[in-house]
Amino acid sequence: MKPIVQISLDLTDIDEALETAALAMRAGVDWLEAGTPLILAEGLHGVRKLREAFPGIPIVADLKTMDGGYLEAEMMAKAGATHVVVMARAHPETIKCVVQAGKDYGVKVMGDNLGCPDMVEGARFLEDLGCDYVIHHIGYDERRGIAAAGHRMPSPLDQLREVVKAVKVPVQAVGGLTLEQAIQCPQFGAPLVVLGAPLTIDADAFKTADGDLEASLRKICAAIHSQTISNF
């Protein structure tokens, strides 16, 4: 399996999101993600705009669903999303509802293990309930809070190999990775590489990072796409 590059549009302005998405597509990105800030700011309208501008391109709606799972997934599917995100910390019935909506509306379900006491077991739990992908995720607030308390900032790479080994579905690592670490994810067996805050987006201002983003993305995509995941 060749790795897939996904850009997280963690922006709050739809015009900037569309501009960044177009740039990313030119650079070789495979999937677009309507990041949580964009969904909060623009909702279904933002997803529809992405679908209109990029027909045929996979679009991940990072809903972080905790309740009302079927309706949220249905609404995003009808707006043009191809993937939706549900949290492992949600009630099992919510996860089941999202999975059922995925089947009914032809969208894939990504289960996010953020906040799980046991991240590996959280990944297994998501797969067992029918999620098509696992997002191994160390949260923004969690990372910053632990570091502010004077402790080592946790990284999704800490347990990435264990999570990959525990499940049969593809895994994506999210949360504070450097560009170099993100590019290395396929070597850990995680084929879905997400680029976003703070890699290509200013994590604090939620605006596109300064510099020649397109040229940088093109090099990053080439480095990721050149790898092969042997266990898929």
C-alpha positions as a Markdown table, in Angstrom:
| # | Residue | x | y | z |
|---|---|---|---|---|
| 1 | Met | 0.0 | 0.0 | 0.0 |
| 2 | Lys | 1.3 | 3.4 | -0.9 |
| 3 | Pro | 0.9 | 6.1 | 1.8 |
| 4 | Ile | -1.8 | 8.6 | 1.6 |
| 5 | Val | -1.2 | 12.3 | 2.4 |
| 6 | Gln | -4.1 | 14.2 | 4.0 |
| 7 | Ile | -4.0 | 18.0 | 4.7 |
| 8 | Ser | -6.0 | 19.2 | 7.7 |
| 9 | Leu | -7.7 | 22.5 | 6.9 |
| 10 | Asp | -7.7 | 23.8 | 10.5 |
| 11 | Leu | -8.8 | 27.2 | 9.4 |
| 12 | Thr | -11.8 | 29.3 | 10.2 |
| 13 | Asp | -12.3 | 31.1 | 6.9 |
| 14 | Ile | -13.8 | 29.1 | 4.0 |
| 15 | Asp | -12.0 | 31.2 | 1.3 |
| 16 | Glu | -8.6 | 30.6 | 2.9 |
| 17 | Ala | -9.5 | 26.9 | 3.3 |
| 18 | Leu | -10.4 | 26.7 | -0.4 |
| 19 | Glu | -7.2 | 28.5 | -1.4 |
| 20 | Thr | -5.1 | 26.2 | 0.8 |
| 21 | Ala | -6.9 | 23.1 | -0.5 |
| 22 | Ala | -6.2 | 24.1 | -4.1 |
| 23 | Leu | -2.5 | 24.6 | -3.3 |
| 24 | Ala | -2.4 | 21.3 | -1.6 |
| 25 | Met | -4.0 | 19.5 | -4.5 |
| 26 | Arg | -1.4 | 21.0 | -6.9 |
| 27 | Ala | 1.4 | 19.8 | -4.5 |
| 28 | Gly | 0.2 | 16.2 | -4.6 |
| 29 | Val | -2.0 | 15.9 | -1.5 |
| 30 | Asp | -4.5 | 13.0 | -1.7 |
| 31 | Trp | -7.2 | 13.8 | 0.8 |
| 32 | Leu | -8.7 | 17.0 | 2.2 |
| 33 | Glu | -9.8 | 17.3 | 5.8 |
| 34 | Ala | -12.4 | 19.8 | 6.9 |
| 35 | Gly | -10.7 | 20.4 | 10.3 |
| 36 | Thr | -12.7 | 20.9 | 13.5 |
| 37 | Pro | -12.1 | 24.7 | 13.4 |
| 38 | Leu | -13.4 | 24.9 | 9.9 |
| 39 | Ile | -16.5 | 22.8 | 10.8 |
| 40 | Leu | -17.2 | 25.0 | 13.8 |
| 41 | Ala | -16.9 | 28.1 | 11.7 |
| 42 | Glu | -18.6 | 27.0 | 8.4 |
| 43 | Gly | -20.4 | 23.8 | 9.2 |
| 44 | Leu | -22.1 | 21.9 | 6.4 |
| 45 | His | -21.6 | 24.9 | 4.2 |
| 46 | Gly | -17.8 | 24.5 | 4.3 |
| 47 | Val | -18.0 | 20.9 | 3.4 |
| 48 | Arg | -20.3 | 21.6 | 0.5 |
| 49 | Lys | -18.0 | 24.3 | -0.8 |
| 50 | Leu | -15.0 | 21.9 | -0.6 |
| 51 | Arg | -17.0 | 19.2 | -2.5 |
| 52 | Glu | -18.1 | 21.7 | -5.2 |
| 53 | Ala | -14.5 | 22.8 | -5.7 |
| 54 | Phe | -12.9 | 19.4 | -5.6 |
| 55 | Pro | -15.2 | 16.7 | -7.0 |
| 56 | Gly | -13.9 | 13.2 | -6.6 |
| 57 | Ile | -11.4 | 14.1 | -3.9 |
| 58 | Pro | -11.9 | 12.3 | -0.5 |
| 59 | Ile | -13.0 | 14.8 | 2.2 |
| 60 | Val | -12.7 | 13.9 | 5.9 |
| 61 | Ala | -15.1 | 15.8 | 8.2 |
| 62 | Asp | -13.4 | 15.9 | 11.6 |
| 63 | Leu | -16.6 | 16.0 | 13.6 |
| 64 | Lys | -15.1 | 14.4 | 16.7 |
| 65 | Thr | -18.6 | 13.0 | 17.2 |
| 66 | Met | -19.6 | 12.2 | 20.8 |
| 67 | Asp | -23.4 | 11.9 | 20.5 |
| 68 | Gly | -26.1 | 12.0 | 17.8 |
| 69 | Gly | -23.8 | 9.8 | 15.7 |
| 70 | Tyr | -26.2 | 8.8 | 13.0 |
| 71 | Leu | -27.5 | 12.2 | 12.2 |
| 72 | Glu | -24.1 | 13.9 | 12.3 |
| 73 | Ala | -22.6 | 11.3 | 9.9 |
| 74 | Glu | -25.7 | 11.4 | 7.6 |
| 75 | Met | -25.6 | 15.2 | 7.4 |
| 76 | Met | -21.9 | 15.3 | 6.5 |
| 77 | Ala | -22.3 | 12.5 | 4.0 |
| 78 | Lys | -25.1 | 14.4 | 2.2 |
| 79 | Ala | -22.9 | 17.5 | 2.2 |
| 80 | Gly | -20.2 | 15.6 | 0.4 |
| 81 | Ala | -17.9 | 14.2 | 3.0 |
| 82 | Thr | -16.4 | 10.7 | 2.3 |
| 83 | His | -15.0 | 10.1 | 5.8 |
| 84 | Val | -16.3 | 11.1 | 9.3 |
| 85 | Val | -14.6 | 11.0 | 12.7 |
| 86 | Val | -16.1 | 9.5 | 15.9 |
| 87 | Met | -14.4 | 9.4 | 19.3 |
| 88 | Ala | -13.6 | 6.3 | 21.2 |
| 89 | Arg | -14.6 | 8.0 | 24.4 |
| 90 | Ala | -18.2 | 8.3 | 23.0 |
| 91 | His | -20.7 | 5.7 | 24.1 |
| 92 | Pro | -20.4 | 2.4 | 22.2 |
| 93 | Glu | -24.0 | 3.0 | 20.8 |
| 94 | Thr | -22.8 | 6.3 | 19.3 |
| 95 | Ile | -20.0 | 4.6 | 17.5 |
| 96 | Lys | -22.3 | 1.9 | 16.3 |
| 97 | Cys | -24.7 | 4.5 | 15.0 |
| 98 | Val | -21.9 | 6.3 | 13.1 |
| 99 | Val | -20.7 | 3.0 | 11.6 |
| 100 | Gln | -24.3 | 2.2 | 10.5 |
| 101 | Ala | -24.7 | 5.6 | 8.9 |
| 102 | Gly | -21.4 | 5.0 | 7.1 |
| 103 | Lys | -22.8 | 1.8 | 5.6 |
| 104 | Asp | -26.1 | 3.5 | 4.7 |
| 105 | Tyr | -24.6 | 6.5 | 3.1 |
| 106 | Gly | -21.3 | 5.1 | 1.7 |
| 107 | Val | -18.9 | 7.0 | 3.9 |
| 108 | Lys | -15.9 | 5.6 | 5.8 |
| 109 | Val | -15.6 | 5.9 | 9.6 |
| 110 | Met | -12.4 | 7.0 | 11.3 |
| 111 | Gly | -12.3 | 6.2 | 15.0 |
| 112 | Asp | -10.2 | 8.6 | 17.2 |
| 113 | Asn | -8.6 | 7.3 | 20.4 |
| 114 | Leu | -7.9 | 10.7 | 21.9 |
| 115 | Gly | -8.2 | 10.6 | 25.7 |
| 116 | Cys | -8.4 | 6.9 | 26.1 |
| 117 | Pro | -6.8 | 5.6 | 29.3 |
| 118 | Asp | -5.3 | 2.8 | 27.2 |
| 119 | Met | -4.6 | 4.0 | 23.7 |
| 120 | Val | -3.9 | 0.5 | 22.3 |
| 121 | Glu | -7.1 | -0.9 | 23.8 |
| 122 | Gly | -9.0 | 2.2 | 22.5 |
| 123 | Ala | -7.8 | 1.4 | 19.0 |
| 124 | Arg | -8.9 | -2.2 | 19.3 |
| 125 | Phe | -12.3 | -1.1 | 20.6 |
| 126 | Leu | -12.8 | 1.2 | 17.6 |
| 127 | Glu | -11.9 | -1.6 | 15.1 |
| 128 | Asp | -14.2 | -4.1 | 16.9 |
| 129 | Leu | -17.1 | -1.7 | 16.6 |
| 130 | Gly | -16.6 | -1.5 | 12.8 |
| 131 | Cys | -14.5 | 1.6 | 12.2 |
| 132 | Asp | -12.6 | 1.6 | 8.9 |
| 133 | Tyr | -9.6 | 3.5 | 10.2 |
| 134 | Val | -8.0 | 4.4 | 13.5 |
| 135 | Ile | -6.7 | 7.8 | 14.4 |
| 136 | His | -4.1 | 7.5 | 17.1 |
| 137 | His | -4.3 | 11.0 | 18.6 |
| 138 | Ile | -2.6 | 13.0 | 21.4 |
| 139 | Gly | -4.7 | 16.1 | 21.9 |
| 140 | Tyr | -3.6 | 19.7 | 21.5 |
| 141 | Asp | -4.7 | 20.7 | 25.0 |
| 142 | Glu | -3.2 | 17.5 | 26.5 |
| 143 | Arg | 0.2 | 18.1 | 25.0 |
| 144 | Arg | 0.4 | 21.7 | 26.0 |
| 145 | Gly | -0.9 | 21.2 | 29.5 |
| 146 | Ile | 1.5 | 18.4 | 30.2 |
| 147 | Ala | 4.4 | 20.5 | 28.9 |
| 148 | Ala | 3.3 | 23.5 | 30.9 |
| 149 | Ala | 3.4 | 21.4 | 34.0 |
| 150 | Gly | 7.1 | 20.7 | 33.3 |
| 151 | His | 6.7 | 17.2 | 32.0 |
| 152 | Arg | 7.8 | 15.7 | 28.7 |
| 153 | Met | 5.2 | 16.4 | 26.0 |
| 154 | Pro | 3.7 | 13.1 | 24.8 |
| 155 | Ser | 3.8 | 12.1 | 21.2 |
| 156 | Pro | 1.6 | 9.7 | 19.2 |
| 157 | Leu | 4.9 | 8.0 | 18.1 |
| 158 | Asp | 5.3 | 6.8 | 21.7 |
| 159 | Gln | 2.8 | 4.0 | 21.1 |
| 160 | Leu | 2.3 | 4.1 | 17.3 |
| 161 | Arg | 3.9 | 0.7 | 16.7 |
| 162 | Glu | 1.8 | -0.9 | 19.4 |
| 163 | Val | -1.4 | 0.6 | 18.0 |
| 164 | Val | -0.5 | -0.5 | 14.4 |
| 165 | Lys | 0.2 | -4.0 | 15.6 |
| 166 | Ala | -3.1 | -4.2 | 17.6 |
| 167 | Val | -5.4 | -3.5 | 14.6 |
| 168 | Lys | -5.9 | -4.6 | 11.0 |
| 169 | Val | -7.3 | -1.3 | 9.7 |
| 170 | Pro | -5.1 | 1.5 | 8.6 |
| 171 | Val | -3.8 | 3.9 | 11.3 |
| 172 | Gln | -3.1 | 7.6 | 11.3 |
| 173 | Ala | -1.0 | 9.4 | 13.9 |
| 174 | Val | -2.0 | 12.9 | 14.9 |
| 175 | Gly | -0.8 | 15.3 | 17.5 |
| 176 | Gly | 2.3 | 17.6 | 17.6 |
| 177 | Leu | 4.4 | 15.8 | 15.1 |
| 178 | Thr | 7.3 | 17.6 | 13.4 |
| 179 | Leu | 7.4 | 17.4 | 9.7 |
| 180 | Glu | 10.2 | 14.9 | 9.9 |
| 181 | Gln | 8.1 | 12.7 | 12.2 |
| 182 | Ala | 5.1 | 12.9 | 10.0 |
| 183 | Ile | 7.1 | 11.8 | 7.0 |
| 184 | Gln | 8.4 | 8.8 | 9.1 |
| 185 | Cys | 4.9 | 7.6 | 10.0 |
| 186 | Pro | 4.8 | 5.0 | 7.2 |
| 187 | Gln | 7.9 | 3.4 | 8.6 |
| 188 | Phe | 5.9 | 2.8 | 11.8 |
| 189 | Gly | 3.3 | 1.0 | 9.6 |
| 190 | Ala | 0.8 | 4.0 | 9.6 |
| 191 | Pro | 0.0 | 4.7 | 6.0 |
| 192 | Leu | -2.3 | 7.7 | 6.5 |
| 193 | Val | -0.1 | 10.8 | 7.0 |
| 194 | Val | -1.9 | 14.0 | 8.1 |
| 195 | Leu | -0.3 | 17.4 | 7.6 |
| 196 | Gly | -1.9 | 20.2 | 9.5 |
| 197 | Ala | -1.4 | 22.4 | 12.6 |
| 198 | Pro | 1.4 | 23.1 | 13.4 |
| 199 | Leu | 3.0 | 21.6 | 10.3 |
| 200 | Thr | 1.4 | 23.6 | 7.5 |
| 201 | Ile | -1.0 | 25.7 | 9.5 |
| 202 | Asp | -0.2 | 28.2 | 12.2 |
| 203 | Ala | -1.5 | 26.3 | 15.3 |
| 204 | Asp | -2.2 | 29.4 | 17.4 |
| 205 | Ala | -3.7 | 31.7 | 14.8 |
| 206 | Phe | -5.3 | 29.0 | 12.6 |
| 207 | Lys | -4.0 | 30.7 | 9.5 |
| 208 | Thr | -1.9 | 29.3 | 6.7 |
| 209 | Ala | 1.8 | 29.1 | 7.7 |
| 210 | Asp | 4.2 | 31.7 | 6.2 |
| 211 | Gly | 6.6 | 30.8 | 3.4 |
| 212 | Asp | 6.4 | 28.9 | 0.2 |
| 213 | Leu | 3.8 | 26.3 | 1.3 |
| 214 | Glu | 3.2 | 24.8 | -2.1 |
| 215 | Ala | 6.9 | 24.0 | -2.7 |
| 216 | Ser | 7.3 | 22.6 | 0.7 |
| 217 | Leu | 4.2 | 20.4 | 0.4 |
| 218 | Arg | 5.4 | 19.1 | -3.0 |
| 219 | Lys | 8.6 | 17.9 | -1.4 |
| 220 | Ile | 6.8 | 16.4 | 1.6 |
| 221 | Cys | 4.3 | 14.6 | -0.6 |
| 222 | Ala | 7.1 | 13.1 | -2.7 |
| 223 | Ala | 9.0 | 11.9 | 0.4 |
| 224 | Ile | 5.8 | 10.2 | 1.8 |
| 225 | His | 4.6 | 8.8 | -1.5 |
| 226 | Ser | 8.0 | 7.2 | -2.2 |
| 227 | Gln | 7.5 | 4.8 | 0.7 |
| 228 | Thr | 5.7 | 1.5 | 0.8 |
| 229 | Ile | 3.7 | 0.0 | 3.7 |
| 230 | Ser | 4.4 | -3.7 | 3.6 |
| 231 | Asn | 1.7 | -5.0 | 6.0 |
| 232 | Phe | -1.2 | -3.8 | 3.8 |
